[in-house]
Amino acid sequence: MDADDIRAATAVENRHWWYRERRAIIARELRRIGTPGKAVEIGASGGGNSQTLRDMGWDVLVTEYIQEGVDIARQRGFDAIQADARDLPLADGSFDLLVAFDVLEHIEEDDQAAAEIHRVLRPGGTALIAVPCDMELWSKHDVATGHFRRYDRAGLVKLMEGAGMVVETLWSWNVLLRPVVKLRRRNADDAQNEHDIVAVPWLVNFGLGLIIKFERLLPVKNRRGVSLMMRAVKPM
């Protein structure tokens, strides 16, 4: 994401159906992890996800490659630093939790970022990771937002296990809306129209929010979606 994307995301994320449901996923995973401790978010944009961690009692450090995101996070009251996910200025084994949502696809050397995730987690620490799913959905959206790849299940598992992590669970998200996303991106006129970080009319926002919440109740996590979600741990 560039500075314009970060500002756009920050402006809409409290209301936008996609960001709200993603924060709900984070909250559910945090409840499974249990007692809060020290957390770091990698590629945090303006800290929207970190707010969920903080609200649930975690001591959060925000890192972001773009200074604009660091500034916004600091304005929100976070301890925030500018950092490259391939070379984090953080001590070995210093965090109980690491969150990296829609970050790895932006990094050409994603193996270096995965190795850093493993390094900064304490033994037994947890990583929550989200990436865009499936090269079949590759479009001008990916080009416009600086993606190097979309991931399949095997590729994401290989990446994280290669870094020394143990995958606890891997599931698809945004499954019901995948056909809509695929059609929309295929029919887009240009890369500029492929940016998804925009406000949507309230009725559309409400309807999409209902659909994505309904997905929680269905046995579709093993089907192909728009995103892949992973929970992985660093071995003791």
Backbone as CSV, one residue per row, in Angstrom:
resi,resn,N_x,N_y,N_z,CA_x,CA_y,CA_z,C_x,C_y,C_z
1,MET,0.834,-1.186,0.000,0.000,0.000,0.000,0.873,1.242,0.000
2,ASP,0.438,2.266,-0.733,1.148,3.535,-0.674,0.409,4.459,0.295
3,ALA,0.918,5.682,0.428,0.348,6.603,1.407,-1.117,6.901,1.112
4,ASP,-1.481,7.040,-0.185,-2.868,7.321,-0.541,-3.779,6.165,-0.122
5,ASP,-3.311,4.923,-0.333,-4.103,3.760,0.062,-4.317,3.723,1.567
6,ILE,-3.270,4.034,2.318,-3.377,4.013,3.777,-4.387,5.050,4.251
7,ARG,-4.324,6.241,3.683,-5.296,7.273,4.062,-6.715,6.848,3.691
8,ALA,-6.878,6.245,2.513,-8.203,5.799,2.073,-8.744,4.708,2.984
9,ALA,-7.890,3.733,3.330,-8.324,2.642,4.203,-8.709,3.170,5.577
10,THR,-7.918,4.088,6.106,-8.190,4.637,7.434,-9.520,5.369,7.459
11,ALA,-9.871,6.008,6.343,-11.100,6.794,6.294,-12.355,5.932,6.309
12,VAL,-12.271,4.695,5.819,-13.485,3.885,5.669,-13.522,2.645,6.555
13,GLU,-12.407,2.267,7.183,-12.327,0.943,7.788,-13.272,0.746,8.969
14,ASN,-13.665,1.787,9.662,-14.578,1.601,10.784,-15.985,1.241,10.345
15,ARG,-16.333,1.565,9.100,-17.686,1.304,8.606,-17.728,0.216,7.543
16,HIS,-16.651,0.005,6.822,-16.638,-0.878,5.659,-16.835,-2.334,6.072
17,TRP,-17.732,-3.020,5.375,-18.091,-4.399,5.737,-16.886,-5.325,5.768
18,TRP,-15.947,-5.189,4.842,-14.800,-6.095,4.733,-13.863,-5.931,5.929
19,TYR,-13.555,-4.687,6.277,-12.665,-4.425,7.401,-13.324,-4.843,8.717
20,ARG,-14.612,-4.616,8.847,-15.302,-4.958,10.089,-15.309,-6.461,10.310
21,GLU,-15.562,-7.214,9.264,-15.574,-8.668,9.427,-14.172,-9.206,9.679
22,ARG,-13.181,-8.611,9.066,-11.813,-9.050,9.319,-11.433,-8.818,10.782
23,ARG,-11.845,-7.699,11.359,-11.581,-7.461,12.777,-12.344,-8.448,13.655
24,ALA,-13.536,-8.858,13.210,-14.295,-9.866,13.961,-13.556,-11.200,13.960
25,ILE,-12.921,-11.541,12.838,-12.123,-12.763,12.771,-10.951,-12.684,13.738
26,ILE,-10.273,-11.549,13.760,-9.150,-11.362,14.672,-9.621,-11.540,16.119
27,ALA,-10.748,-10.946,16.457,-11.258,-11.044,17.823,-11.558,-12.493,18.194
28,ARG,-12.146,-13.256,17.284,-12.436,-14.671,17.576,-11.144,-15.445,17.808
29,GLU,-10.133,-15.180,16.993,-8.859,-15.880,17.149,-8.166,-15.494,18.460
30,LEU,-8.271,-14.242,18.838,-7.661,-13.805,20.099,-8.307,-14.499,21.288
31,ARG,-9.616,-14.714,21.217,-10.288,-15.421,22.305,-9.792,-16.862,22.402
32,ARG,-9.451,-17.466,21.271,-8.909,-18.825,21.290,-7.504,-18.853,21.885
33,ILE,-6.724,-17.814,21.617,-5.353,-17.763,22.121,-5.334,-17.619,23.636
34,GLY,-6.245,-16.812,24.164,-6.347,-16.697,25.610,-5.681,-15.464,26.171
35,THR,-4.873,-15.644,27.215,-4.324,-14.529,27.994,-3.528,-13.562,27.114
36,PRO,-3.860,-12.271,27.148,-3.108,-11.291,26.343,-1.667,-11.148,26.814
37,GLY,-0.807,-10.748,25.875,0.594,-10.487,26.183,1.117,-9.408,25.264
38,LYS,2.332,-9.587,24.774,2.948,-8.626,23.864,2.659,-9.032,22.420
39,ALA,2.200,-8.071,21.623,1.844,-8.339,20.237,2.490,-7.320,19.319
40,VAL,2.713,-7.728,18.074,3.202,-6.821,17.051,2.393,-7.057,15.787
41,GLU,1.993,-5.977,15.139,1.357,-6.091,13.828,2.342,-5.635,12.772
42,ILE,2.544,-6.472,11.770,3.455,-6.188,10.669,2.643,-5.633,9.496
43,GLY,3.098,-4.514,8.934,2.362,-3.914,7.829,0.984,-3.477,8.262
44,ALA,0.937,-2.695,9.332,-0.323,-2.410,10.018,-1.140,-1.300,9.382
45,SER,-0.650,-0.702,8.290,-1.331,0.449,7.710,-1.471,1.509,8.807
46,GLY,-2.681,1.936,9.102,-2.862,2.940,10.140,-3.215,2.383,11.497
47,GLY,-3.173,1.031,11.648,-3.408,0.425,12.954,-4.830,-0.003,13.233
48,GLY,-5.655,-0.161,12.203,-7.045,-0.561,12.426,-7.184,-1.919,13.091
49,ASN,-6.411,-2.902,12.634,-6.445,-4.218,13.270,-5.851,-4.173,14.667
50,SER,-4.806,-3.370,14.830,-4.165,-3.258,16.141,-5.130,-2.731,17.191
51,GLN,-6.104,-1.945,16.771,-7.098,-1.448,17.716,-7.859,-2.595,18.360
52,THR,-8.170,-3.619,17.554,-8.861,-4.792,18.093,-7.996,-5.491,19.126
53,LEU,-6.706,-5.651,18.829,-5.794,-6.263,19.791,-5.753,-5.461,21.087
54,ARG,-5.629,-4.152,20.960,-5.555,-3.301,22.144,-6.834,-3.382,22.959
55,ASP,-7.983,-3.374,22.272,-9.263,-3.445,22.975,-9.399,-4.736,23.777
56,MET,-8.695,-5.791,23.338,-8.783,-7.079,24.020,-7.613,-7.315,24.973
57,GLY,-6.899,-6.233,25.298,-5.936,-6.293,26.372,-4.500,-6.535,25.974
58,TRP,-4.208,-6.583,24.661,-2.842,-6.839,24.223,-2.017,-5.558,24.242
59,ASP,-0.734,-5.710,24.576,0.247,-4.624,24.501,0.821,-4.649,23.083
60,VAL,0.436,-3.675,22.247,0.654,-3.766,20.805,1.733,-2.802,20.326
61,LEU,2.634,-3.314,19.509,3.556,-2.495,18.734,3.107,-2.533,17.280
62,VAL,2.972,-1.358,16.680,2.580,-1.242,15.278,3.827,-1.025,14.430
63,THR,3.969,-1.803,13.359,5.032,-1.537,12.385,4.411,-1.346,11.011
64,GLU,4.994,-0.439,10.246,4.491,-0.140,8.904,5.649,0.348,8.043
65,TYR,5.682,-0.087,6.807,6.752,0.274,5.883,6.653,1.734,5.450
66,ILE,5.409,2.249,5.342,5.168,3.611,4.886,5.032,4.542,6.088
67,GLN,5.752,5.640,6.084,5.744,6.561,7.208,4.348,7.112,7.484
68,GLU,3.553,7.284,6.446,2.188,7.788,6.625,1.402,6.909,7.589
69,GLY,1.542,5.592,7.434,0.852,4.684,8.333,1.351,4.799,9.760
70,VAL,2.661,4.951,9.917,3.242,5.130,11.252,2.656,6.372,11.914
71,ASP,2.576,7.462,11.158,2.060,8.714,11.711,0.605,8.566,12.146
72,ILE,-0.209,7.897,11.315,-1.625,7.713,11.656,-1.757,6.850,12.904
73,ALA,-0.974,5.768,12.971,-1.030,4.895,14.145,-0.636,5.643,15.416
74,ARG,0.370,6.494,15.319,0.780,7.266,16.494,-0.308,8.245,16.911
75,GLN,-1.003,8.810,15.922,-2.117,9.701,16.248,-3.232,8.963,16.976
76,ARG,-3.336,7.659,16.723,-4.329,6.831,17.411,-3.837,6.344,18.768
77,GLY,-2.636,6.754,19.147,-2.133,6.415,20.459,-1.302,5.150,20.534
78,PHE,-0.883,4.623,19.378,-0.084,3.409,19.361,1.405,3.720,19.418
79,ASP,2.163,2.806,19.997,3.610,2.776,19.825,3.854,2.230,18.423
80,ALA,4.392,3.032,17.527,4.507,2.653,16.124,5.881,3.010,15.581
81,ILE,6.425,2.111,14.740,7.728,2.353,14.125,7.664,2.004,12.648
82,GLN,8.519,2.650,11.872,8.673,2.305,10.470,9.622,1.118,10.378
83,ALA,9.228,0.089,9.641,10.037,-1.125,9.599,9.764,-1.899,8.320
84,ASP,10.793,-2.590,7.857,10.723,-3.493,6.715,10.483,-4.898,7.254
85,ALA,9.441,-5.564,6.794,9.095,-6.898,7.296,10.184,-7.929,7.031
86,ARG,11.095,-7.635,6.101,12.186,-8.568,5.804,13.351,-8.426,6.781
87,ASP,13.338,-7.354,7.576,14.457,-7.093,8.491,13.929,-6.256,9.650
88,LEU,13.183,-6.878,10.528,12.511,-6.161,11.599,13.510,-5.751,12.689
89,PRO,13.452,-4.518,13.139,14.348,-4.052,14.202,13.824,-4.461,15.579
90,LEU,13.572,-5.759,15.745,12.981,-6.296,16.966,13.821,-7.452,17.476
91,ALA,13.845,-7.625,18.781,14.660,-8.667,19.394,14.081,-10.055,19.128
92,ASP,14.951,-11.048,19.106,14.528,-12.435,18.959,13.576,-12.814,20.097
93,GLY,12.526,-13.556,19.744,11.640,-14.124,20.749,10.987,-13.131,21.675
94,SER,10.653,-11.942,21.150,10.177,-10.869,22.027,8.662,-10.677,22.023
95,PHE,7.918,-11.470,21.243,6.480,-11.259,21.153,5.717,-12.575,21.301
96,ASP,4.560,-12.462,21.949,3.665,-13.609,22.109,2.762,-13.801,20.901
97,LEU,2.524,-12.732,20.167,1.588,-12.761,19.041,2.100,-11.845,17.949
98,LEU,1.978,-12.294,16.720,2.285,-11.466,15.547,1.113,-11.557,14.580
99,VAL,0.685,-10.415,14.080,-0.406,-10.335,13.111,0.137,-9.736,11.819
100,ALA,-0.123,-10.416,10.712,0.291,-9.907,9.390,-0.859,-10.173,8.418
101,PHE,-1.721,-9.177,8.237,-2.903,-9.335,7.387,-2.698,-8.598,6.067
102,ASP,-2.701,-9.377,4.985,-2.525,-8.856,3.628,-1.214,-8.081,3.517
103,VAL,-0.145,-8.754,3.899,1.196,-8.180,3.886,2.139,-8.984,2.996
104,LEU,2.172,-10.288,3.165,3.182,-11.120,2.502,3.128,-11.021,0.981
105,GLU,1.943,-10.820,0.432,1.820,-10.754,-1.030,2.489,-9.514,-1.613
106,HIS,2.768,-8.518,-0.775,3.420,-7.280,-1.209,4.944,-7.387,-1.196
107,ILE,5.467,-8.504,-0.715,6.907,-8.640,-0.498,7.458,-9.694,-1.448
108,GLU,8.369,-9.279,-2.331,8.929,-10.229,-3.292,9.651,-11.363,-2.565
109,GLU,10.439,-11.028,-1.562,11.178,-12.031,-0.792,10.338,-12.440,0.419
110,ASP,9.188,-13.078,0.154,8.305,-13.414,1.264,8.909,-14.441,2.209
111,ASP,9.896,-15.209,1.738,10.557,-16.150,2.633,11.339,-15.418,3.730
112,GLN,11.905,-14.256,3.392,12.607,-13.464,4.402,11.633,-12.930,5.449
113,ALA,10.460,-12.494,4.997,9.453,-12.010,5.945,8.965,-13.143,6.843
114,ALA,8.771,-14.330,6.271,8.339,-15.480,7.070,9.390,-15.842,8.119
115,ALA,10.665,-15.770,7.733,11.741,-16.055,8.675,11.748,-15.050,9.824
116,GLU,11.443,-13.787,9.531,11.378,-12.766,10.569,10.188,-12.999,11.506
117,ILE,9.082,-13.456,10.960,7.927,-13.790,11.806,8.334,-14.841,12.835
118,HIS,9.014,-15.874,12.361,9.476,-16.935,13.251,10.471,-16.389,14.284
119,ARG,11.372,-15.539,13.848,12.445,-15.058,14.730,11.921,-14.241,15.891
120,VAL,10.978,-13.326,15.632,10.569,-12.391,16.678,9.541,-12.983,17.634
121,LEU,8.931,-14.111,17.277,7.995,-14.762,18.190,8.748,-15.559,19.244
122,ARG,8.211,-15.560,20.442,8.766,-16.423,21.478,8.374,-17.870,21.157
123,PRO,9.097,-18.857,21.679,8.658,-20.249,21.535,7.241,-20.420,22.099
124,GLY,6.370,-20.994,21.307,4.967,-21.111,21.679,4.118,-19.941,21.238
125,GLY,4.742,-18.897,20.658,4.002,-17.734,20.194,3.192,-18.030,18.945
126,THR,2.197,-17.202,18.692,1.230,-17.417,17.613,1.341,-16.332,16.549
127,ALA,1.197,-16.747,15.294,1.081,-15.815,14.173,-0.301,-15.960,13.540
128,LEU,-0.983,-14.842,13.344,-2.226,-14.798,12.579,-1.921,-14.118,11.249
129,ILE,-2.193,-14.833,10.164,-1.774,-14.374,8.838,-2.959,-14.439,7.881
130,ALA,-3.076,-13.430,7.027,-4.058,-13.439,5.951,-3.368,-13.033,4.651
131,VAL,-3.736,-13.705,3.573,-3.196,-13.395,2.249,-4.297,-13.554,1.214
132,PRO,-4.173,-12.901,0.066,-5.134,-13.136,-1.018,-4.957,-14.528,-1.598
133,CYS,-6.057,-15.122,-1.963,-6.074,-16.530,-2.364,-6.153,-16.681,-3.879
134,ASP,-5.333,-17.611,-4.422,-5.596,-18.202,-5.727,-5.230,-17.288,-6.913
135,MET,-4.230,-17.707,-7.670,-3.819,-16.957,-8.858,-4.905,-16.902,-9.934
136,GLU,-5.910,-17.735,-9.820,-7.035,-17.659,-10.753,-7.758,-16.317,-10.627
137,LEU,-7.651,-15.679,-9.474,-8.276,-14.379,-9.258,-7.336,-13.213,-9.579
138,TRP,-6.145,-13.517,-10.067,-5.191,-12.444,-10.397,-5.807,-11.470,-11.392
139,SER,-5.659,-10.178,-11.118,-6.298,-9.167,-11.951,-5.544,-7.853,-11.834
140,LYS,-6.083,-6.826,-12.463,-5.505,-5.495,-12.370,-5.525,-4.975,-10.933
141,HIS,-6.418,-5.493,-10.146,-6.432,-5.133,-8.726,-5.098,-5.481,-8.076
142,ASP,-4.585,-6.664,-8.363,-3.315,-7.091,-7.774,-2.162,-6.219,-8.260
143,VAL,-2.201,-5.887,-9.532,-1.151,-5.016,-10.086,-1.227,-3.636,-9.433
144,ALA,-2.438,-3.102,-9.334,-2.614,-1.753,-8.802,-2.209,-1.650,-7.345
145,THR,-2.355,-2.732,-6.598,-2.049,-2.692,-5.172,-0.690,-3.282,-4.849
146,GLY,0.125,-3.553,-5.859,1.506,-3.943,-5.627,1.714,-5.368,-5.159
147,HIS,0.852,-6.278,-5.597,1.017,-7.685,-5.228,2.053,-8.362,-6.115
148,PHE,2.824,-9.251,-5.523,3.720,-10.112,-6.297,3.078,-11.456,-6.608
149,ARG,2.075,-11.839,-5.835,1.470,-13.160,-6.009,0.164,-13.220,-5.220
150,ARG,-0.639,-14.216,-5.538,-1.706,-14.703,-4.680,-1.330,-16.125,-4.281
151,TYR,-1.823,-16.598,-3.150,-1.353,-17.857,-2.589,-2.399,-18.961,-2.718
152,ASP,-1.918,-20.189,-2.934,-2.783,-21.342,-2.711,-2.425,-21.941,-1.353
153,ARG,-3.205,-22.904,-0.913,-3.010,-23.468,0.417,-1.625,-24.097,0.568
154,ALA,-1.257,-24.901,-0.407,0.022,-25.595,-0.316,1.188,-24.615,-0.285
155,GLY,1.096,-23.546,-1.084,2.171,-22.566,-1.135,2.335,-21.819,0.172
156,LEU,1.217,-21.463,0.808,1.297,-20.737,2.073,1.835,-21.641,3.185
157,VAL,1.373,-22.888,3.203,1.884,-23.830,4.201,3.377,-24.049,4.009
158,LYS,3.803,-24.238,2.767,5.229,-24.452,2.486,6.054,-23.256,2.948
159,LEU,5.562,-22.049,2.715,6.277,-20.841,3.114,6.469,-20.798,4.624
160,MET,5.402,-21.004,5.371,5.484,-20.847,6.819,6.195,-22.028,7.482
161,GLU,5.969,-23.227,6.991,6.700,-24.374,7.545,8.179,-24.284,7.203
162,GLY,8.495,-23.727,6.044,9.892,-23.546,5.673,10.612,-22.585,6.590
163,ALA,9.848,-21.672,7.206,10.429,-20.718,8.159,10.505,-21.300,9.565
164,GLY,9.956,-22.498,9.764,10.016,-23.135,11.075,8.729,-23.079,11.871
165,MET,7.665,-22.525,11.293,6.385,-22.436,11.985,5.611,-23.748,11.836
166,VAL,4.696,-23.986,12.767,3.796,-25.128,12.707,2.389,-24.597,12.462
167,VAL,1.767,-25.030,11.374,0.435,-24.546,11.013,-0.614,-25.266,11.863
168,GLU,-1.395,-24.497,12.604,-2.476,-25.074,13.408,-3.770,-25.176,12.618
169,THR,-4.077,-24.137,11.869,-5.304,-24.167,11.084,-5.168,-23.233,9.886
170,LEU,-5.848,-23.583,8.809,-5.820,-22.803,7.571,-7.211,-22.873,6.968
171,TRP,-7.785,-21.722,6.664,-9.140,-21.732,6.139,-9.343,-20.600,5.133
172,SER,-10.389,-20.766,4.326,-10.753,-19.760,3.335,-11.749,-18.772,3.931
173,TRP,-11.667,-17.555,3.450,-12.599,-16.507,3.871,-13.115,-15.788,2.630
174,ASN,-14.310,-15.209,2.772,-14.963,-14.513,1.667,-15.240,-15.499,0.528
175,VAL,-15.810,-16.631,0.891,-16.112,-17.697,-0.067,-17.377,-17.376,-0.857
176,LEU,-18.422,-16.936,-0.175,-19.707,-16.708,-0.839,-19.624,-15.618,-1.894
177,LEU,-18.764,-14.630,-1.663,-18.669,-13.503,-2.593,-17.586,-13.682,-3.647
178,ARG,-16.906,-14.828,-3.637,-15.848,-15.054,-4.627,-16.348,-14.889,-6.077
179,PRO,-17.504,-15.451,-6.467,-17.955,-15.256,-7.860,-18.161,-13.792,-8.219
180,VAL,-18.659,-13.007,-7.267,-18.872,-11.579,-7.517,-17.538,-10.866,-7.704
181,VAL,-16.587,-11.185,-6.827,-15.254,-10.576,-6.916,-14.595,-10.938,-8.241
182,LYS,-14.690,-12.201,-8.615,-14.066,-12.659,-9.858,-14.653,-11.943,-11.067
183,LEU,-15.971,-11.801,-11.101,-16.626,-11.134,-12.222,-16.290,-9.653,-12.251
184,ARG,-16.312,-9.022,-11.102,-16.034,-7.581,-11.033,-14.627,-7.263,-11.512
185,ARG,-13.660,-8.060,-11.082,-12.281,-7.779,-11.439,-11.997,-8.129,-12.894
186,ARG,-12.667,-9.120,-13.398,-12.480,-9.479,-14.805,-13.009,-8.386,-15.717
187,ASN,-14.055,-7.698,-15.298,-14.714,-6.701,-16.142,-14.231,-5.281,-15.902
188,ALA,-13.281,-5.096,-14.979,-12.794,-3.744,-14.696,-12.110,-3.155,-15.923
189,ASP,-12.289,-1.868,-16.145,-11.735,-1.203,-17.333,-10.251,-0.916,-17.198
190,ASP,-9.801,-0.614,-15.991,-8.406,-0.254,-15.821,-7.992,-0.507,-14.385
191,ALA,-6.692,-0.372,-14.138,-6.169,-0.667,-12.816,-6.738,0.270,-11.760
192,GLN,-6.955,1.525,-12.122,-7.453,2.479,-11.140,-8.807,2.041,-10.595
193,ASN,-9.653,1.476,-11.484,-10.960,1.021,-11.044,-10.895,-0.224,-10.182
194,GLU,-9.723,-0.826,-10.107,-9.595,-2.053,-9.352,-9.275,-1.848,-7.880
195,HIS,-9.053,-0.623,-7.441,-8.847,-0.392,-6.021,-10.153,-0.644,-5.282
196,ASP,-10.089,-1.458,-4.221,-11.281,-1.779,-3.449,-11.434,-0.897,-2.214
197,ILE,-10.462,-0.046,-1.944,-10.489,0.739,-0.719,-11.313,1.997,-0.961
198,VAL,-12.629,1.805,-1.021,-13.530,2.916,-1.271,-14.760,2.741,-0.385
199,ALA,-15.376,3.871,-0.058,-16.647,3.806,0.648,-17.722,3.275,-0.298
200,VAL,-18.663,2.537,0.232,-19.762,2.003,-0.574,-21.072,2.507,0.003
201,PRO,-22.128,2.605,-0.811,-23.422,3.050,-0.290,-23.855,2.195,0.905
202,TRP,-24.543,2.823,1.845,-24.836,2.145,3.112,-25.636,0.868,2.906
203,LEU,-26.571,0.864,1.941,-27.390,-0.322,1.728,-26.550,-1.475,1.171
204,VAL,-25.633,-1.159,0.255,-24.722,-2.174,-0.277,-23.808,-2.676,0.835
205,ASN,-23.297,-1.751,1.613,-22.425,-2.113,2.726,-23.148,-3.039,3.708
206,PHE,-24.411,-2.712,3.994,-25.216,-3.522,4.911,-25.445,-4.913,4.338
207,GLY,-25.795,-4.981,3.044,-26.066,-6.271,2.412,-24.839,-7.165,2.357
208,LEU,-23.707,-6.599,1.971,-22.473,-7.384,1.917,-22.051,-7.828,3.309
209,GLY,-22.291,-6.961,4.295,-21.981,-7.335,5.669,-22.809,-8.516,6.137
210,LEU,-24.091,-8.554,5.760,-24.931,-9.690,6.125,-24.443,-10.977,5.471
211,ILE,-24.054,-10.886,4.203,-23.579,-12.079,3.498,-22.329,-12.638,4.159
212,ILE,-21.375,-11.765,4.457,-20.110,-12.247,5.018,-20.313,-12.770,6.440
213,LYS,-21.274,-12.222,7.187,-21.585,-12.757,8.511,-22.285,-14.114,8.394
214,PHE,-23.161,-14.277,7.421,-23.840,-15.537,7.200,-22.849,-16.650,6.891
215,GLU,-21.749,-16.278,6.221,-20.717,-17.267,5.892,-20.161,-17.945,7.139
216,ARG,-20.175,-17.243,8.273,-19.676,-17.833,9.525,-20.401,-19.129,9.859
217,LEU,-21.662,-19.229,9.456,-22.512,-20.349,9.855,-22.420,-21.535,8.908
218,LEU,-21.744,-21.370,7.785,-21.746,-22.396,6.744,-20.436,-23.174,6.722
219,PRO,-20.480,-24.451,6.312,-19.267,-25.273,6.232,-18.518,-25.053,4.918
220,VAL,-17.990,-23.840,4.752,-17.356,-23.487,3.474,-15.873,-23.147,3.616
221,LYS,-15.307,-23.342,4.795,-13.933,-22.893,5.019,-12.905,-23.666,4.199
222,ASN,-13.276,-24.841,3.713,-12.353,-25.625,2.897,-12.522,-25.370,1.405
223,ARG,-13.473,-24.536,1.043,-13.675,-24.182,-0.364,-12.822,-22.965,-0.716
224,ARG,-12.702,-22.688,-1.996,-11.898,-21.549,-2.422,-12.625,-20.248,-2.160
225,GLY,-11.916,-19.307,-1.560,-12.482,-17.998,-1.300,-11.647,-16.918,-1.957
226,VAL,-11.731,-15.714,-1.413,-10.933,-14.589,-1.888,-9.662,-14.451,-1.056
227,SER,-9.731,-14.876,0.198,-8.585,-14.787,1.105,-8.325,-16.136,1.775
228,LEU,-7.074,-16.323,2.200,-6.696,-17.438,3.059,-6.326,-16.890,4.429
229,MET,-6.765,-17.571,5.470,-6.450,-17.214,6.847,-5.654,-18.366,7.468
230,MET,-4.665,-18.014,8.263,-3.826,-19.034,8.897,-3.525,-18.656,10.349
231,ARG,-3.553,-19.672,11.194,-3.006,-19.542,12.545,-1.866,-20.539,12.659
232,ALA,-0.691,-20.047,13.000,0.509,-20.886,13.091,1.236,-20.556,14.383
233,VAL,2.012,-21.515,14.892,2.741,-21.304,16.141,4.218,-21.610,15.932
234,LYS,5.037,-20.956,16.743,6.458,-21.258,16.789,6.667,-22.388,17.796
235,PRO,7.313,-23.481,17.409,7.460,-24.623,18.318,8.198,-24.240,19.598
236,MET,7.869,-24.927,20.666,8.562,-24.745,21.935,9.995,-25.283,21.810
